[in-house]
């Protein structure tokens, strides 16, 4: 018990850094709208590195930490430590190349971790997640080569999309599969991958094909993921299934917007496409899985409360308003929608923390979302 407590306490700083990057990234995003908010100490990094703080500092660190916990090897913690250190330096106002190189090094370690998982269990879902980790490395290399963020973003999208698709495919193994499941997924991922590579060669063609692949992946998740079965249940399973399906809907919307908005460089449609994916899809996935993922990482037991639906509803309302503002060039709607989404994230943090009780987690709640080798 003492060892478990020390292990949990050792993970808390990484969670804190990730959440700090979330707060800084959201704050900087609101300033970019623009909203007249102060930047602590005049820290322009919150504004300049809004995307990297969110994707690498928050999401990358948390995903790498979850994988390290699942694999249970000491060296795997180097990935979240490196990305957390690099993003933390940006958060604190650090300049220069060192923070960027730390994040790049952390993503390389994380890719190595996923290769170890593939070695331990050769399966389609582990391979897809490893491909997602490689996409993160590729995106960070482009960032280090001073490519503009619109050219880096497709690779970061691939990192998170493939990671989530791999996780959902893992869980879908426990239901009877249609004979069309694997072939249609292969077609969707092929379009996704071809488009992703082409974005660095021929931007418009690449983004259109990638958008088509994203749309196909969203449709595949709607049809073949186990989330639909959860709608017949109650409590936590219903909560997870409902908001997973909503997230799949945003993934489809992101694919359509990527096709429509190409070339993605700046402006209203660029904002709508990126936030449909990163907020609509990714954050919905986080909301749906948080009652299980965070307690599993911190060795705490989740206590589901129906109020969790509230922060999920508020997030969707804010994002819908923001995207509508983007599509109609209605700046007040875009601003208000962004503020509402930020409030939803704050509500999420409060609700999640308040749901923890200091007891050992129940195996039935946490086991399903751990990486396969740790089972």
SETI-791281 format. One record per residue (C-alpha): residue number from 1; x, z, y. Coordinates in pm, 1 decimal, padded with zeros to 6 digits. Each point is the difference from the previous one (the first is absolute). Layout:
N
NUM:X:Z:Y
...
This chain:
375
1:00000.0:00000.0:00000.0
2:00286.0:00085.1:00238.0
3:00166.5:-00335.0:-00071.9
4:-00329.1:-00182.7:00065.7
5:-00037.3:00179.6:00332.6
6:00355.3:-00090.9:00105.9
7:-00059.2:-00362.0:-00099.7
8:-00320.2:-00012.4:00202.8
9:00167.1:00156.2:00303.5
10:00283.2:-00251.5:-00025.4
11:-00246.6:-00288.3:00030.5
12:-00177.0:00140.6:00305.7
13:00265.1:-00116.1:00254.6
14:-00040.5:-00359.4:-00118.8
15:-00378.0:00024.8:00032.7
16:00043.8:00149.5:00348.1
17:00232.2:-00283.2:00106.7
18:-00247.0:-00255.6:-00133.7
19:-00289.6:00156.9:00187.4
20:00211.6:00026.8:00316.7
21:00070.7:-00373.7:-00026.4
22:-00373.8:-00059.8:-00043.1
23:-00074.7:00198.7:00315.4
24:00275.7:-00169.9:00198.3
25:-00096.9:-00344.9:-00123.0
26:-00369.4:00049.3:00080.8
27:00088.0:00144.5:00341.5
28:00226.2:-00293.9:00077.9
29:-00268.1:-00241.8:-00118.2
30:-00250.7:00152.5:00241.8
31:00249.3:-00035.3:00285.9
32:00042.1:-00367.6:-00089.6
33:-00373.8:-00068.8:00046.2
34:00068.7:00109.5:00278.3
35:-00123.6:00357.5:00042.4
36:00148.8:00227.0:00260.8
37:00151.8:00255.8:-00236.2
38:00328.9:00184.3:00056.5
39:00298.1:-00072.3:-00221.9
40:00186.3:00325.8:-00071.2
41:00332.5:-00011.0:00177.8
42:-00071.7:-00359.7:00096.9
43:00060.5:-00096.7:-00363.9
44:-00059.4:-00374.1:00002.2
45:00075.6:-00017.4:-00374.4
46:-00355.4:00113.9:-00075.7
47:-00114.8:-00312.0:00184.4
48:00269.6:-00242.9:-00114.4
49:00004.5:00108.1:-00365.4
50:-00371.1:00058.8:-00047.7
51:-00004.1:-00222.9:-00310.8
52:00321.1:00127.4:-00165.3
53:-00103.2:00362.5:00055.0
54:-00330.2:-00065.2:-00174.9
55:00119.1:-00227.8:-00280.7
56:00349.1:00132.3:-00074.6
57:-00010.7:00350.5:00145.4
58:-00341.0:00109.2:-00125.1
59:-00116.0:-00231.3:-00278.2
60:00342.8:-00084.4:-00141.3
61:00112.8:00361.9:-00007.8
62:-00321.3:00123.9:-00162.6
63:-00007.4:-00279.8:-00260.8
64:00367.0:00057.8:-00083.9
65:-00060.1:00375.3:-00027.5
66:-00295.8:-00051.1:-00233.1
67:00207.9:-00223.5:-00225.8
68:00288.1:00249.7:00002.2
69:-00234.7:00280.7:-00102.4
70:-00142.7:-00211.7:-00279.9
71:00338.9:-00103.2:-00138.2
72:00141.5:00350.7:00029.1
73:00366.5:-00098.2:00054.7
74:00201.8:00165.2:00276.9
75:00157.2:-00323.9:00125.0
76:-00337.9:-00163.4:00062.5
77:-00055.4:00237.3:00293.4
78:00275.3:-00183.8:00188.5
79:-00252.5:-00272.7:00085.6
80:-00246.4:00214.5:00200.9
81:00288.2:00203.9:00143.9
82:00171.4:-00311.6:00137.9
83:-00314.9:-00163.1:00136.3
84:-00115.7:00332.5:00141.9
85:00337.3:00057.1:00167.4
86:00007.3:-00347.1:00153.5
87:-00358.7:00010.8:00121.6
88:00053.5:00355.7:00122.3
89:00289.9:-00118.8:00216.0
90:-00220.8:-00269.3:00153.5
91:-00271.0:00261.3:00050.8
92:00243.9:00228.2:00181.8
93:00108.8:-00282.1:00231.2
94:00309.8:-00115.0:-00184.8
95:00131.7:-00348.8:00071.8
96:00249.4:-00230.3:-00164.9
97:00016.6:-00139.6:-00350.7
98:00049.8:00318.0:-00202.6
99:-00372.9:00090.7:-00029.5
100:-00079.1:-00354.8:-00107.2
101:00275.9:-00001.2:-00261.5
102:-00117.8:00334.7:-00137.0
103:-00349.4:-00141.8:-00047.0
104:00143.6:-00312.8:-00162.1
105:00213.0:00212.8:-00234.4
106:-00302.8:00211.4:-00089.3
107:-00203.0:-00308.1:-00086.2
108:00283.3:-00128.3:-00223.0
109:00008.2:00332.7:-00184.7
110:-00376.6:-00013.8:-00037.1
111:00021.5:-00350.0:-00148.6
112:00260.1:00134.0:-00242.9
113:-00243.7:00276.4:-00094.0
114:-00270.8:-00255.0:-00076.3
115:00244.4:-00200.2:-00213.4
116:00063.8:00318.0:-00196.8
117:-00375.1:00037.5:-00048.6
118:-00018.5:-00360.0:-00126.8
119:00284.9:00073.1:-00240.3
120:-00185.3:00303.5:-00135.2
121:-00332.7:-00180.5:-00026.4
122:-00007.0:-00377.9:00003.3
123:-00348.8:-00085.6:00117.2
124:-00166.4:-00227.0:00251.7
125:-00093.7:00281.8:00234.8
126:00354.6:00143.4:00016.3
127:00138.7:-00349.1:00065.2
128:-00247.9:-00058.7:00282.7
129:00090.6:00331.3:00163.5
130:00369.3:-00081.9:-00029.5
131:-00065.6:-00336.2:00166.6
132:-00168.3:00193.2:00280.1
133:00308.3:00220.2:00039.1
134:00220.4:-00309.7:00016.0
135:-00226.3:-00138.6:00273.5
136:00064.2:00314.9:00201.9
137:00375.7:-00054.0:-00038.2
138:-00033.7:-00365.8:00104.1
139:-00205.8:00092.7:00304.4
140:00251.4:00263.3:00103.3
141:00285.6:-00249.3:-00039.0
142:-00183.7:-00237.8:00233.3
143:-00051.3:00288.2:00242.8
144:00372.2:00084.4:-00015.8
145:00073.7:-00368.9:00068.6
146:-00198.9:00035.3:00324.7
147:-00289.0:-00217.0:-00112.1
148:-00313.8:00060.3:00208.1
149:-00250.8:00242.6:-00148.0
150:-00264.1:-00272.7:-00061.6
151:00247.6:-00153.8:-00246.7
152:00073.1:00336.2:-00158.6
153:-00366.5:00104.9:-00028.0
154:-00094.6:-00232.5:-00292.9
155:00267.1:00164.8:-00215.8
156:-00118.4:00349.3:00093.6
157:-00354.7:-00111.5:-00080.5
158:00122.2:-00115.0:-00342.0
159:00172.3:00335.9:-00057.1
160:-00318.9:00198.4:00045.1
161:-00240.9:-00254.1:-00150.9
162:00199.5:-00042.8:-00322.0
163:00059.2:00373.9:-00030.6
164:-00372.9:00071.7:00024.7
165:-00101.7:-00290.7:-00224.2
166:00248.6:00120.8:-00259.0
167:-00143.3:00353.2:00013.2
168:-00355.5:-00127.8:-00034.9
169:00099.9:-00230.9:-00286.9
170:00155.6:00300.4:-00171.7
171:-00329.2:00188.7:00016.9
172:-00200.1:-00305.0:-00104.7
173:00177.5:00004.5:-00334.8
174:-00241.0:00274.2:-00105.7
175:-00302.6:-00228.2:00005.9
176:-00080.5:-00301.7:-00210.4
177:00149.0:-00304.2:00169.1
178:-00172.0:-00332.9:00048.0
179:00187.8:-00297.4:-00137.5
180:00001.3:-00137.6:00355.6
181:00169.2:00305.9:00150.3
182:00366.2:-00084.7:-00061.9
183:-00021.3:-00377.4:00068.4
184:-00183.2:00045.8:00331.1
185:00240.1:00274.7:00106.5
186:00292.8:-00226.2:-00082.8
187:-00146.7:-00276.1:00218.9
188:-00064.5:00240.5:00288.1
189:00347.7:00153.0:-00014.7
190:00162.8:-00342.1:-00031.5
191:-00167.2:-00117.8:00320.9
192:00096.3:00327.9:00164.6
193:00364.4:-00033.4:-00104.8
194:00037.3:-00368.8:00087.9
195:-00154.9:00059.7:00339.8
196:00221.0:00301.7:00062.4
197:00319.8:-00196.6:-00062.6
198:-00125.7:-00290.4:00211.0
199:-00064.0:00226.9:00300.4
200:00377.0:00006.4:00053.5
201:00027.6:-00379.4:-00034.2
202:-00321.5:-00151.8:00135.4
203:-00198.2:00267.4:00176.9
204:-00346.8:-00152.4:00024.5
205:-00010.5:-00137.9:-00354.6
206:00144.3:00322.8:-00136.8
207:-00246.4:00224.0:00181.0
208:-00297.3:-00211.9:-00101.9
209:00099.6:00002.0:-00368.6
210:00086.4:00369.5:00013.8
211:-00333.9:00072.7:00165.6
212:-00174.4:-00190.7:-00276.9
213:00191.9:00206.4:-00255.3
214:-00096.3:00325.1:00174.8
215:-00364.0:-00108.4:00002.3
216:00020.7:-00081.1:-00371.3
217:00160.8:00338.2:-00075.2
218:-00278.5:00176.2:00187.9
219:-00261.6:-00192.5:-00195.7
220:00180.4:00085.7:-00325.4
221:-00003.7:00370.6:00083.9
222:-00371.8:-00017.4:00079.2
223:-00072.8:-00163.1:-00332.9
224:00239.1:00166.4:-00242.6
225:00103.0:00338.2:00143.4
226:-00156.4:00314.7:-00149.0
227:-00116.6:00117.7:00344.3
228:-00348.3:-00149.7:-00052.1
229:-00061.8:00228.1:-00297.1
230:00065.8:00304.7:00216.8
231:-00305.4:-00077.9:00214.0
232:-00218.2:00132.3:-00283.3
233:00169.9:00340.5:00015.5
234:00003.0:00286.6:00248.1
235:00243.9:00199.9:00208.6
236:00363.1:-00111.9:00007.5
237:-00040.2:-00303.0:-00234.6
238:-00282.5:-00134.4:00219.8
239:00205.2:00061.7:00316.3
240:00299.9:-00182.6:-00141.4
241:-00196.9:-00293.3:-00139.0
242:-00200.5:-00054.4:00317.1
243:00294.1:-00007.6:00239.4
244:00216.0:-00200.6:-00236.3
245:-00263.3:-00273.0:00004.8
246:-00016.8:00015.9:00379.5
247:00378.4:-00037.6:00006.1
248:-00022.8:-00304.4:-00227.7
249:-00240.9:-00149.1:00251.4
250:00253.4:00047.2:00279.4
251:00265.5:-00164.2:-00217.4
252:-00221.5:-00308.1:-00025.3
253:-00057.5:00010.9:00376.2
254:00375.5:00021.1:00060.7
255:00052.9:-00309.7:-00214.3
256:-00262.2:-00196.4:00189.9
257:00139.5:00111.4:00336.2
258:00352.5:-00094.3:-00105.0
259:-00118.4:-00352.0:-00077.6
260:-00197.5:-00021.8:00325.1
261:00262.5:00161.1:00226.7
262:00306.4:-00190.3:-00122.0
263:00258.4:-00016.9:00145.3
264:00011.6:00379.8:00021.7
265:00210.7:00085.8:00301.3
266:-00197.7:00204.6:00250.9
267:-00340.0:00027.3:00159.8
268:-00351.3:00097.9:-00097.2
269:-00027.0:-00163.4:-00342.9
270:00345.7:00122.4:-00097.8
271:-00113.6:00353.4:00079.6
272:-00320.4:-00046.6:-00200.0
273:00178.6:-00140.4:-00306.1
274:00269.7:00267.4:-00015.0
275:-00232.3:00294.8:00060.1
276:-00254.4:-00131.5:-00251.4
277:00276.0:00024.9:-00258.2
278:00200.3:00305.1:00105.3
279:-00294.8:00212.0:00117.2
280:-00299.1:-00149.5:-00179.1
281:00161.4:-00050.3:-00339.9
282:00302.9:00230.0:-00015.1
283:-00142.5:00302.2:00180.5
284:-00325.2:-00028.9:-00198.0
285:00212.5:00011.8:-00316.4
286:00176.1:00309.7:00133.0
287:-00329.6:00169.6:00084.4
288:-00138.6:-00076.7:-00346.1
289:00307.2:00123.6:-00189.1
290:00111.3:00286.1:00225.8
291:-00202.7:00271.9:-00177.9
292:00213.0:-00076.0:-00306.6
293:00333.5:-00139.1:00125.8
294:00098.8:00269.2:00251.4
295:-00093.2:00292.3:-00227.3
296:00193.7:-00163.2:-00285.5
297:00308.5:-00035.5:00219.8
298:-00023.4:00356.6:00131.1
299:-00114.7:00155.3:-00330.4
300:-00326.3:00119.2:00152.4
301:-00356.5:-00034.1:-00119.3
302:-00241.0:-00210.8:00206.4
303:-00340.0:00139.3:00081.0
304:-00232.1:-00289.4:00076.8
305:-00242.0:00044.5:00287.1
306:-00272.8:-00248.6:00097.8
307:00130.6:00015.4:00358.2
308:00278.1:-00235.7:-00115.3
309:-00253.9:-00279.2:00044.1
310:-00009.9:00080.2:00370.7
311:00357.5:-00098.8:00084.8
312:-00038.9:-00311.1:-00216.2
313:-00316.6:-00105.6:00184.8
314:00158.4:00067.6:00339.2
315:00302.8:-00211.6:-00094.3
316:-00218.5:-00295.5:-00099.4
317:-00208.5:00027.1:00316.7
318:00309.8:00004.7:00219.1
319:00163.7:-00292.2:-00177.4
320:-00316.7:-00209.2:00008.9
321:-00023.3:00056.0:00375.3
322:00365.9:-00086.4:00045.7
323:-00021.6:-00321.7:-00202.3
324:-00319.5:-00100.8:00179.6
325:00184.7:00061.2:00326.9
326:00283.8:-00221.4:-00121.2
327:-00229.8:-00280.1:-00109.9
328:-00195.3:00000.2:00328.1
329:00292.4:00086.1:00230.6
330:-00183.0:00318.9:00098.2
331:00279.7:00237.2:00102.7
332:-00214.8:00315.9:00049.3
333:-00137.9:-00037.2:-00353.6
334:00350.2:-00047.6:-00137.9
335:00123.5:00310.4:00180.8
336:-00291.4:00220.6:-00098.9
337:00021.2:-00120.5:-00359.1
338:00370.5:00088.0:-00013.5
339:-00069.4:00348.0:00138.9
340:-00275.1:00057.1:-00256.2
341:00235.1:-00106.9:-00281.6
342:00264.6:00242.0:00129.8
343:-00257.4:00279.2:-00000.1
344:-00088.9:-00090.9:-00359.1
345:00364.2:00041.0:-00103.0
346:00009.8:00342.6:00165.1
347:-00320.3:00096.8:-00181.3
348:00154.0:-00122.2:-00324.9
349:00305.9:00220.8:00041.8
350:-00212.6:00304.6:00081.9
351:-00241.1:-00057.8:-00289.5
352:00278.3:-00065.7:-00249.8
353:00207.2:00304.8:00091.9
354:-00306.5:00223.8:-00003.3
355:-00086.3:-00117.1:-00353.2
356:00317.3:00138.3:-00157.0
357:00007.6:00319.4:-00202.3
358:00323.3:00139.1:-00138.8
359:-00048.8:-00045.6:-00371.5
360:00138.8:-00228.8:-00264.6
361:-00173.7:-00341.0:00003.6
362:-00238.5:-00093.3:-00274.9
363:00159.0:-00264.1:-00221.3
364:-00318.2:-00206.0:-00010.5
365:00002.3:-00039.5:00376.5
366:00363.0:-00091.6:00055.5
367:00122.3:-00173.6:-00310.8
368:-00171.2:-00333.1:00052.0
369:00186.7:-00079.2:00319.3
370:00347.8:00095.3:-00113.3
371:00241.2:-00280.5:-00094.2
372:-00028.0:-00095.2:-00364.0
373:00346.1:00126.0:-00113.4
374:-00088.8:00356.1:00100.0
375:-00307.6:00012.9:-00218.6
